[in-house]
Amino acid sequence: MSSEREAHDSRLAADQLPPALESRRAQLTTTDLVALALDRSPETRASWLAAQAAAASWGNARGALFPDINGTVAVNRLKTAATSGRVSVEQTTYGPSLSLSWLLLDFGGRAGAMAAAREGLYAANWTHNAVISDVVRRTLQGYFSYVAARSLVEANRATLQQAQVNLAAAEDRRSVGVATIGEAMQARSAVSQARLVVQRSEGALAGTRGSLAVLIGLPPTAAFEVDTTEANAPTTPVVATVDSLMKIGLLDRPDLAAERAQVDARRAVARETRSQYLPSLSATGTTSALRVGSNPQSFPSYNVGLALAIPIFNGFGWQYAARAAALTADAETARLRNMEQQVALQVYQSYQELRTATQSVTTADELMVSAGSAADAARARYREGVGSLLELLSAESVLASARSSRIESRAEWHTTLVQLAHDAGLLAASGTTSLHPAPTSPANPPGNKP
């Protein structure tokens, strides 16, 4: 029954946008995409609810500072048996009572529990920030991947169109007897190959589009389009050095801050556990007003006192529990150190990948220029009858490869920049980052290292 109820409650996202975005559904910016992803992501909602639960747990732990007060209203009916010459007695007693218990001193147990809950709240908040950063990263990378896939389809269609032009030229030359049927078949094969590449790239585009739609809370079949301004931004090296970015990452990464809070929480739990075999002092008190039968008079009573609890022996259970808690805190500290190393490595690797991507963009641009010139020359030679079709098809193939490389290298640069900003803790919830590329200048064109 529970599985049927969960299936009934599950719903696919509706193809709906907020009114402010519906008017520009065909030109969503990266800011729009990030806002939609954060607003509709189940991950961010789950992490936010977890943070709210941690806040409630902290409030519950702080309750140990105050006394426990309980009220009771009791009604008792008593009847004794008539034995040994005693008469049977029946009576009803009733009345309210109030009890109080207040822990005054426990040598760190209460403070440890409060500290553990507080650090747990910090960890939950930092984890929520880490989830936000990850959602923003995936959304931006999905955007750049989608724009690249769309550009790749357009480039492949251009290649197909040129292959069809070449086929027409080969057919014309065969019709006048200056080309063999073999050349025409080669041109036809090139058209089929180009059409196959277009079909495959269109399929990849549909998959990338569906992934981006799900990231922003829409069904995979949703109709929308994006603004390509961000994808066309200049690709230049970043200003910051890898050493400075590693230091920033160790300070600003939210998941690393969450792990530090977890270490502090484990240490607080160790202090709380250690207090179990130490004395504790509590204040106690009760008061009641008892009435008997229909007697209008009440019989008030009260008692107050101090209770000193001194743990003596429980089979060394307290000591083992304290040792286990201390070792757990040490293990959490070791995990923190490992995580710090991993963060530094991630920043370093992303930085190197961005440097490589920057160089790849420059090389791809140079390849595009040379391949375009070679293809133009091959077309001219073929039209003049001094070049072969094989030479033309080879030049067209190199040009198609250069187009793809240029598109893929630029997409890789943008996605790597987003990854580096995420790894260094510099990716804001709005999708912006303080990790800025170096400004371009005539002496430093896009893609060149300053």
Wavefront OBJ file of the C-alpha trace (Angstrom):
o trace
v 0.000 0.000 0.000
v 2.795 2.433 0.816
v 4.441 1.929 -2.580
v 1.109 2.479 -4.326
v 0.539 5.662 -2.322
v 4.041 6.959 -3.173
v 3.444 6.218 -6.846
v 0.131 8.051 -6.683
v 1.721 11.059 -4.965
v 4.647 11.303 -7.414
v 4.175 13.814 -10.186
v 6.308 14.981 -13.084
v 7.162 18.658 -13.161
v 4.740 20.802 -15.131
v 5.896 22.766 -18.162
v 5.240 26.075 -16.438
v 7.400 29.089 -15.702
v 6.788 32.035 -13.365
v 4.916 34.888 -15.067
v 8.051 37.055 -15.040
v 9.931 34.416 -17.080
v 7.133 33.135 -19.285
v 7.420 36.151 -21.586
v 11.055 35.322 -22.364
v 10.818 31.549 -22.420
v 12.664 31.577 -25.737
v 15.645 33.503 -24.327
v 16.352 32.423 -20.741
v 19.563 33.816 -19.292
v 21.933 32.009 -16.953
v 20.483 34.064 -14.076
v 17.011 32.792 -14.965
v 18.216 29.202 -15.203
v 20.005 29.314 -11.851
v 17.013 30.927 -10.120
v 14.682 28.241 -11.491
v 17.050 25.431 -10.515
v 17.428 26.659 -6.935
v 13.718 27.304 -6.528
v 12.591 23.925 -7.856
v 15.425 21.597 -6.870
v 14.397 18.799 -4.460
v 17.997 18.752 -3.222
v 17.937 22.340 -2.006
v 14.552 21.801 -0.357
v 15.798 18.674 1.411
v 18.956 20.393 2.665
v 16.947 23.430 3.801
v 14.526 21.220 5.748
v 17.502 19.406 7.274
v 18.886 22.773 8.400
v 15.508 23.659 9.914
v 15.473 20.337 11.751
v 18.973 21.022 13.068
v 17.797 24.418 14.336
v 14.942 22.703 16.160
v 17.385 20.189 17.659
v 19.528 23.037 18.952
v 16.482 24.626 20.540
v 15.677 21.300 22.151
v 19.228 21.009 23.539
v 19.037 24.521 25.004
v 15.966 23.425 26.917
v 18.309 21.649 29.333
v 19.140 25.066 30.827
v 15.628 25.337 32.223
v 13.783 23.240 34.806
v 11.378 20.460 33.888
v 7.956 21.268 35.334
v 5.111 18.771 35.106
v 1.553 19.074 36.321
v -0.686 16.166 37.244
v -4.353 15.866 38.186
v -5.132 12.509 39.804
v -8.322 10.866 41.025
v -8.002 7.725 43.187
v -10.766 5.464 44.522
v -9.809 3.398 47.581
v -11.679 0.560 49.247
v -10.223 -1.593 52.053
v -11.489 -4.996 53.062
v -13.170 -5.563 56.437
v -10.735 -7.871 58.287
v -9.792 -8.540 61.909
v -12.607 -6.469 63.286
v -11.824 -3.504 61.036
v -14.612 -1.957 59.089
v -14.427 -1.495 55.361
v -13.376 1.997 54.270
v -14.210 3.647 50.996
v -12.865 7.022 49.988
v -12.042 9.087 46.923
v -9.002 11.333 46.805
v -8.305 13.823 44.093
v -6.339 16.969 43.434
v -3.594 18.586 41.401
v 0.149 18.237 41.895
v 3.190 19.970 40.475
v 6.710 18.534 40.184
v 9.978 20.243 39.357
v 13.392 18.913 38.412
v 16.298 21.197 37.569
v 19.802 20.114 36.674
v 22.163 22.573 38.342
v 25.601 21.114 37.679
v 26.873 18.194 35.636
v 30.519 18.985 34.821
v 30.125 19.570 31.083
v 27.429 17.149 29.997
v 24.725 19.705 29.357
v 27.167 22.166 27.778
v 28.538 19.398 25.547
v 25.061 18.448 24.314
v 24.266 22.079 23.533
v 27.575 22.559 21.728
v 27.035 19.395 19.692
v 23.574 20.581 18.635
v 24.888 24.049 17.797
v 27.713 22.673 15.662
v 25.228 20.316 14.034
v 23.193 23.373 13.057
v 26.294 25.030 11.618
v 27.092 21.864 9.675
v 23.551 21.651 8.299
v 23.641 25.288 7.201
v 27.007 24.854 5.498
v 25.774 21.664 3.863
v 22.792 23.588 2.513
v 25.200 26.151 1.059
v 27.245 23.336 -0.488
v 24.110 21.876 -2.089
v 23.230 25.300 -3.494
v 26.733 25.672 -4.934
v 26.542 22.227 -6.515
v 23.132 22.927 -8.073
v 24.442 26.216 -9.481
v 27.524 24.448 -10.872
v 25.500 21.739 -12.594
v 23.041 24.260 -14.001
v 25.738 26.495 -15.482
v 27.645 23.540 -16.883
v 24.396 22.186 -18.315
v 23.791 25.546 -19.967
v 27.224 25.637 -21.606
v 26.912 22.002 -22.695
v 23.530 22.705 -24.265
v 24.767 25.789 -26.124
v 27.757 23.795 -27.378
v 25.507 20.940 -28.526
v 23.271 23.391 -30.360
v 26.263 25.067 -32.015
v 27.607 21.668 -32.989
v 24.331 20.824 -34.747
v 24.494 24.089 -36.671
v 28.109 23.430 -37.643
v 27.306 19.898 -38.789
v 24.392 21.179 -40.834
v 26.747 23.631 -42.504
v 29.065 20.723 -43.292
v 26.144 18.774 -44.744
v 25.120 21.725 -46.864
v 28.631 22.058 -48.249
v 28.765 18.305 -48.941
v 25.549 18.628 -50.934
v 27.097 21.499 -52.925
v 30.119 19.303 -53.624
v 27.850 16.463 -54.745
v 26.048 18.777 -57.157
v 29.376 19.948 -58.552
v 30.580 16.372 -58.998
v 27.340 15.400 -60.761
v 27.698 18.386 -63.087
v 31.283 17.467 -63.908
v 30.299 13.856 -64.571
v 27.489 14.967 -66.851
v 29.960 16.824 -69.077
v 32.460 13.999 -68.986
v 35.214 15.550 -66.884
v 34.579 13.394 -63.811
v 34.091 9.697 -63.298
v 31.169 7.995 -61.638
v 33.581 7.085 -58.844
v 33.966 10.749 -57.934
v 30.188 11.172 -57.851
v 29.849 8.174 -55.568
v 32.547 9.554 -53.288
v 30.678 12.858 -53.067
v 27.422 11.002 -52.368
v 29.115 9.008 -49.603
v 30.371 12.269 -48.074
v 26.791 13.588 -48.045
v 25.532 10.450 -46.307
v 28.339 10.637 -43.763
v 27.608 14.305 -43.060
v 23.881 13.563 -42.702
v 24.667 10.772 -40.225
v 26.795 13.168 -38.167
v 23.944 15.698 -38.152
v 21.460 13.088 -36.994
v 23.722 11.942 -34.165
v 24.422 15.502 -33.045
v 20.690 16.266 -33.087
v 20.119 13.267 -30.837
v 22.839 14.456 -28.463
v 21.288 17.930 -28.482
v 17.902 16.501 -27.492
v 19.483 14.642 -24.580
v 21.417 17.687 -23.413
v 18.295 19.822 -23.692
v 16.306 17.337 -21.606
v 19.013 17.281 -18.935
v 19.015 21.067 -18.702
v 15.209 21.120 -18.515
v 15.236 18.723 -15.559
v 17.931 20.800 -13.847
v 15.655 23.873 -13.921
v 12.580 21.980 -12.756
v 10.875 21.431 -16.110
v 9.904 18.156 -17.816
v 12.460 16.836 -20.336
v 10.050 17.655 -23.166
v 9.621 21.316 -22.147
v 9.830 23.967 -24.842
v 12.350 26.687 -24.026
v 15.445 28.341 -25.401
v 18.436 30.103 -23.870
v 20.353 33.287 -24.411
v 23.875 32.562 -25.680
v 25.508 35.765 -24.446
v 27.357 34.055 -21.599
v 28.570 31.267 -23.873
v 30.078 33.829 -26.265
v 32.058 35.621 -23.544
v 35.823 35.968 -24.144
v 38.007 33.060 -23.038
v 41.119 34.349 -21.269
v 43.303 33.140 -18.375
v 42.181 33.949 -14.847
v 43.947 36.606 -12.817
v 44.310 34.603 -9.589
v 47.197 32.200 -9.025
v 46.685 28.551 -8.136
v 48.212 29.057 -4.666
v 45.793 31.855 -3.809
v 42.847 29.819 -5.097
v 43.843 26.819 -2.972
v 43.977 29.047 0.115
v 40.584 30.519 -0.741
v 39.160 27.039 -1.247
v 40.373 25.909 2.176
v 38.662 28.939 3.735
v 35.474 29.350 1.702
v 34.372 25.873 0.590
v 31.002 25.287 2.309
v 31.382 21.504 2.402
v 34.751 21.932 4.117
v 33.189 24.326 6.629
v 30.471 21.738 7.254
v 33.107 19.099 7.967
v 34.857 21.421 10.422
v 31.548 21.904 12.210
v 31.135 18.126 12.324
v 34.554 17.812 13.974
v 33.551 20.359 16.625
v 30.256 18.513 17.123
v 32.097 15.204 17.689
v 34.378 16.836 20.231
v 31.363 18.268 22.028
v 29.778 14.805 22.104
v 33.008 13.482 23.618
v 32.763 16.088 26.387
v 29.128 15.163 26.976
v 29.939 11.447 27.138
v 32.874 12.012 29.494
v 30.550 13.736 31.970
v 28.505 10.557 32.414
v 30.893 9.231 35.096
v 31.109 12.585 36.896
v 28.743 13.768 39.651
v 25.676 15.870 38.885
v 23.634 18.114 41.154
v 19.892 18.623 40.679
v 17.135 20.483 42.496
v 13.818 18.703 42.986
v 10.470 19.737 44.317
v 6.804 18.739 44.376
v 3.625 20.367 45.627
v 0.047 19.098 45.721
v -3.386 19.949 47.106
v -5.237 16.740 48.057
v -9.001 16.543 48.628
v -10.770 13.594 50.224
v -14.326 12.718 49.200
v -16.763 15.586 49.427
v -14.747 17.378 52.068
v -14.296 20.933 50.802
v -11.041 21.289 52.656
v -7.809 20.610 50.789
v -4.633 19.242 52.314
v -1.640 20.974 50.723
v 1.821 19.456 50.849
v 5.196 20.097 49.340
v 8.790 19.023 49.420
v 12.008 20.508 48.021
v 15.500 19.141 47.982
v 18.862 18.772 46.349
v 20.017 15.512 44.812
v 23.664 14.703 44.224
v 24.130 11.772 41.826
v 27.529 10.095 42.034
v 28.223 7.401 39.414
v 30.176 4.600 41.055
v 30.472 1.609 38.728
v 28.687 0.196 35.683
v 31.163 -2.337 34.370
v 33.465 0.357 32.905
v 30.704 1.265 30.435
v 31.090 4.997 31.033
v 34.832 4.871 30.448
v 34.504 2.862 27.241
v 31.770 5.182 25.960
v 33.980 8.211 26.617
v 36.926 6.566 24.856
v 34.735 5.651 21.862
v 33.455 9.237 21.603
v 36.997 10.638 21.804
v 38.262 8.256 19.112
v 35.270 9.107 16.923
v 36.213 12.780 17.221
v 39.812 11.947 16.262
v 38.580 9.965 13.256
v 36.421 12.912 12.169
v 39.473 15.163 12.459
v 41.434 12.788 10.227
v 38.611 12.898 7.668
v 38.779 16.689 7.786
v 42.497 16.633 7.035
v 41.898 14.274 4.123
v 39.120 16.503 2.826
v 41.391 19.544 2.997
v 43.940 17.709 0.871
v 41.239 16.710 -1.605
v 39.960 20.284 -1.849
v 43.459 21.583 -2.558
v 43.905 18.866 -5.194
v 40.551 19.675 -6.810
v 41.435 23.359 -7.054
v 44.856 22.545 -8.471
v 43.465 20.118 -11.059
v 40.685 22.490 -12.119
v 43.196 25.304 -12.454
v 45.448 23.199 -14.671
v 42.459 22.041 -16.717
v 41.452 25.663 -17.225
v 44.967 26.533 -18.396
v 44.842 23.631 -20.841
v 41.375 24.667 -22.009
v 42.593 28.223 -22.578
v 45.438 26.952 -24.735
v 43.058 24.604 -26.538
v 40.775 27.501 -27.448
v 43.707 29.372 -28.981
v 44.865 26.311 -30.905
v 41.316 25.530 -32.066
v 40.904 29.098 -33.336
v 44.178 28.831 -35.261
v 43.129 25.445 -36.638
v 39.783 26.898 -37.723
v 41.472 29.688 -39.641
v 43.962 27.408 -41.415
v 41.343 24.723 -42.149
v 38.969 27.323 -43.566
v 41.666 28.705 -45.836
v 42.630 25.209 -46.975
v 38.996 24.324 -47.703
v 38.479 27.546 -49.685
v 41.595 26.805 -51.743
v 40.489 23.222 -52.372
v 37.049 24.381 -53.520
v 38.569 26.918 -55.887
v 40.965 24.333 -57.331
v 38.131 21.849 -57.811
v 35.945 24.423 -59.562
v 38.815 25.293 -61.886
v 39.345 21.623 -62.677
v 42.906 21.427 -61.353
v 42.043 19.816 -58.033
v 40.665 16.368 -57.237
v 37.485 15.564 -55.385
v 39.489 13.533 -52.876
v 41.542 16.609 -52.038
v 38.362 18.658 -51.583
v 36.683 16.042 -49.378
v 39.808 15.788 -47.227
v 39.913 19.564 -46.748
v 36.192 19.629 -45.924
v 36.696 16.872 -43.360
v 39.488 18.801 -41.664
v 37.301 21.915 -41.630
v 34.388 20.016 -40.075
v 36.719 18.637 -37.417
v 38.068 22.146 -36.779
v 34.534 23.500 -36.310
v 33.764 20.792 -33.775
v 37.047 21.302 -31.950
v 36.479 25.039 -31.711
v 32.979 24.603 -30.286
v 34.026 21.868 -27.854
v 37.126 23.740 -26.655
v 35.127 26.880 -25.870
v 32.477 24.853 -24.037
v 35.205 23.056 -22.091
v 36.747 26.399 -21.106
v 33.462 27.726 -19.733
v 32.551 24.527 -17.876
v 36.065 24.296 -16.431
v 35.898 27.916 -15.264
v 32.630 27.117 -13.469
v 34.213 24.009 -11.944
v 37.219 26.002 -10.714
v 34.951 28.656 -9.179
v 32.980 25.878 -7.438
v 36.095 24.086 -6.189
v 37.543 27.339 -4.827
v 34.293 28.266 -3.075
v 33.814 31.342 -5.268
v 30.544 30.361 -6.983
v 27.696 32.484 -5.618
v 24.068 31.390 -5.403
v 23.230 33.838 -8.194
v 25.598 32.031 -10.565
v 28.169 34.819 -10.498
v 31.747 34.426 -9.330
v 34.570 36.647 -8.169
v 36.921 34.489 -10.247
v 37.376 36.877 -13.158
v 39.406 36.230 -16.309
v 42.153 38.642 -17.246
v 40.972 41.623 -19.311
v 41.554 41.383 -23.035
v 43.747 43.835 -24.889
v 45.334 44.104 -28.349
v 48.506 42.586 -26.883
v 46.476 39.886 -25.126
v 43.686 38.705 -27.420
v 41.158 36.133 -26.146
v 42.717 32.735 -25.691
v 46.314 33.955 -25.317
v 48.250 33.829 -22.082
v 49.349 37.284 -20.796
l 1 2 3 4 5 6 7 8 9 10 11 12 13 14 15 16 17 18 19 20 21 22 23 24 25 26 27 28 29 30 31 32 33 34 35 36 37 38 39 40 41 42 43 44 45 46 47 48 49 50 51 52 53 54 55 56 57 58 59 60 61 62 63 64 65 66 67 68 69 70 71 72 73 74 75 76 77 78 79 80 81 82 83 84 85 86 87 88 89 90 91 92 93 94 95 96 97 98 99 100 101 102 103 104 105 106 107 108 109 110 111 112 113 114 115 116 117 118 119 120 121 122 123 124 125 126 127 128 129 130 131 132 133 134 135 136 137 138 139 140 141 142 143 144 145 146 147 148 149 150 151 152 153 154 155 156 157 158 159 160 161 162 163 164 165 166 167 168 169 170 171 172 173 174 175 176 177 178 179 180 181 182 183 184 185 186 187 188 189 190 191 192 193 194 195 196 197 198 199 200 201 202 203 204 205 206 207 208 209 210 211 212 213 214 215 216 217 218 219 220 221 222 223 224 225 226 227 228 229 230 231 232 233 234 235 236 237 238 239 240 241 242 243 244 245 246 247 248 249 250 251 252 253 254 255 256 257 258 259 260 261 262 263 264 265 266 267 268 269 270 271 272 273 274 275 276 277 278 279 280 281 282 283 284 285 286 287 288 289 290 291 292 293 294 295 296 297 298 299 300 301 302 303 304 305 306 307 308 309 310 311 312 313 314 315 316 317 318 319 320 321 322 323 324 325 326 327 328 329 330 331 332 333 334 335 336 337 338 339 340 341 342 343 344 345 346 347 348 349 350 351 352 353 354 355 356 357 358 359 360 361 362 363 364 365 366 367 368 369 370 371 372 373 374 375 376 377 378 379 380 381 382 383 384 385 386 387 388 389 390 391 392 393 394 395 396 397 398 399 400 401 402 403 404 405 406 407 408 409 410 411 412 413 414 415 416 417 418 419 420 421 422 423 424 425 426 427 428 429 430 431 432 433 434 435 436 437 438 439 440 441 442 443 444 445 446 447 448 449 450
